Amino acid sequence: VEDLTNRHVLIFANLKARTMQGFRSEGMVLCAATADHSIVKFLEPPADAAIGSRVYLDGTDPLNLLPAATPSQVQKKKLLESVLPSLCTDADGVACCDGKPFLLPDKGSPVTAPLKNAPIS
């Protein structure tokens, strides 16, 4: 918990609610990790990113983002499970989905992680 204090992170939101270590959770903090998970680092939005900003993929129109999926849609369509295998950081540490960088509409700056060429989960 101390590692999250006063820190901007990227979350996969609208997951089915569950209690984890005494806290109600409806999302998952996204991290990059080494293959053996011996090193795990938070994905880092740009420092001046607005809290609650939605991420979009390079090449898509940030003004025409689809509405966020509801928790039941995320669960029923297994959205998290279907997207996780395509998430990784590139050689520069930029978070990507199928090779397309995660960007913030208000900044155009990429989401990064201290680990390069690492899977995201």
C-alpha positions as CSV (number, residue, x, y, z in Angstrom):
1,V,0.0,0.0,0.0
2,E,2.9,2.4,0.8
3,D,4.1,2.0,-2.8
4,L,0.8,3.4,-4.1
5,T,0.6,6.4,-1.8
6,N,0.7,9.7,-3.8
7,R,1.4,7.8,-7.0
8,H,-0.4,7.8,-10.4
9,V,-1.0,4.3,-11.7
10,L,-2.9,2.7,-14.6
11,I,-5.9,0.4,-13.7
12,F,-8.1,-2.0,-15.6
13,A,-11.4,-0.8,-14.2
14,N,-15.0,-2.1,-13.9
15,L,-14.0,-5.7,-12.9
16,K,-16.5,-7.7,-11.0
17,A,-16.3,-6.5,-7.4
18,R,-14.5,-8.8,-4.9
19,T,-12.9,-8.4,-1.5
20,M,-9.1,-8.7,-1.5
21,Q,-7.3,-8.5,1.8
22,G,-10.2,-6.8,3.5
23,F,-10.8,-4.2,0.7
24,R,-13.5,-4.1,-1.9
25,S,-11.9,-4.0,-5.3
26,E,-13.4,-3.4,-8.8
27,G,-10.2,-2.9,-10.7
28,M,-6.6,-4.1,-11.2
29,V,-3.5,-2.0,-11.0
30,L,-1.4,-2.8,-14.1
31,C,2.3,-3.6,-13.8
32,A,5.1,-4.8,-15.9
33,A,7.0,-7.8,-14.7
34,T,10.0,-9.9,-15.5
35,A,9.1,-13.4,-16.8
36,D,9.7,-15.0,-13.4
37,H,7.9,-12.1,-11.6
38,S,10.9,-11.4,-9.5
39,I,10.7,-7.8,-10.4
40,V,7.3,-6.0,-10.7
41,K,6.9,-2.3,-11.5
42,F,3.8,-0.1,-11.8
43,L,2.8,1.3,-15.2
44,E,3.4,5.0,-15.0
45,P,1.1,7.6,-16.7
46,P,2.8,10.9,-17.4
47,A,3.2,12.9,-14.2
48,D,0.8,15.6,-15.3
49,A,-2.0,13.2,-16.3
50,A,-5.4,14.0,-14.9
51,I,-6.8,11.5,-12.4
52,G,-9.4,9.3,-14.1
53,S,-8.1,9.9,-17.7
54,R,-8.9,7.0,-20.1
55,V,-6.1,5.5,-22.1
56,Y,-6.4,5.0,-25.8
57,L,-4.2,3.2,-28.3
58,D,-2.1,5.0,-30.8
59,G,-3.9,5.1,-34.1
60,T,-7.4,5.5,-32.6
61,D,-9.4,8.6,-32.2
62,P,-9.4,9.7,-28.5
63,L,-12.5,11.8,-29.0
64,N,-14.5,8.8,-30.2
65,L,-13.7,6.2,-27.5
66,L,-16.3,3.5,-26.9
67,P,-18.2,3.8,-23.6
68,A,-16.5,1.9,-20.7
69,A,-17.7,-1.7,-20.4
70,T,-19.8,-2.5,-17.3
71,P,-18.5,-5.0,-14.8
72,S,-20.9,-7.7,-16.1
73,Q,-19.8,-7.1,-19.7
74,V,-16.1,-7.3,-18.6
75,Q,-16.9,-10.6,-16.9
76,K,-19.2,-12.1,-19.5
77,K,-17.0,-11.3,-22.5
78,K,-13.8,-12.1,-20.5
79,L,-12.4,-8.8,-21.6
80,L,-9.5,-8.9,-19.2
81,E,-8.5,-12.4,-20.1
82,S,-8.6,-11.6,-23.8
83,V,-6.5,-8.5,-23.6
84,L,-3.8,-9.4,-21.1
85,P,-1.8,-11.7,-23.5
86,S,-1.4,-8.8,-25.9
87,L,0.0,-6.3,-23.3
88,C,3.7,-5.6,-22.9
89,T,6.3,-2.9,-22.7
90,D,8.4,-2.2,-25.8
91,A,12.2,-1.7,-26.0
92,D,11.7,1.9,-24.6
93,G,9.5,0.8,-21.7
94,V,6.3,2.2,-23.4
95,A,3.2,0.2,-22.5
96,C,1.6,-1.3,-25.6
97,C,-1.3,-3.5,-26.7
98,D,-0.5,-5.5,-29.9
99,G,2.4,-3.1,-30.4
100,K,0.3,0.1,-30.2
101,P,1.4,2.5,-27.4
102,F,-1.0,3.5,-24.6
103,L,-1.6,7.2,-24.8
104,L,-3.6,9.8,-22.8
105,P,-6.0,12.0,-24.7
106,D,-5.2,15.2,-22.9
107,K,-1.4,14.7,-23.2
108,G,-0.6,12.5,-26.2
109,S,2.2,11.2,-24.0
110,P,2.8,7.4,-23.5
111,V,2.3,5.3,-20.4
112,T,5.6,3.8,-19.5
113,A,7.2,1.4,-17.0
114,P,10.8,1.0,-15.8
115,L,11.0,-2.5,-17.3
116,K,11.6,-2.9,-21.0
117,N,10.2,-5.7,-23.2
118,A,8.2,-7.0,-20.3
119,P,4.7,-8.5,-20.1
120,I,2.0,-6.5,-18.4
121,S,-0.5,-7.9,-16.0
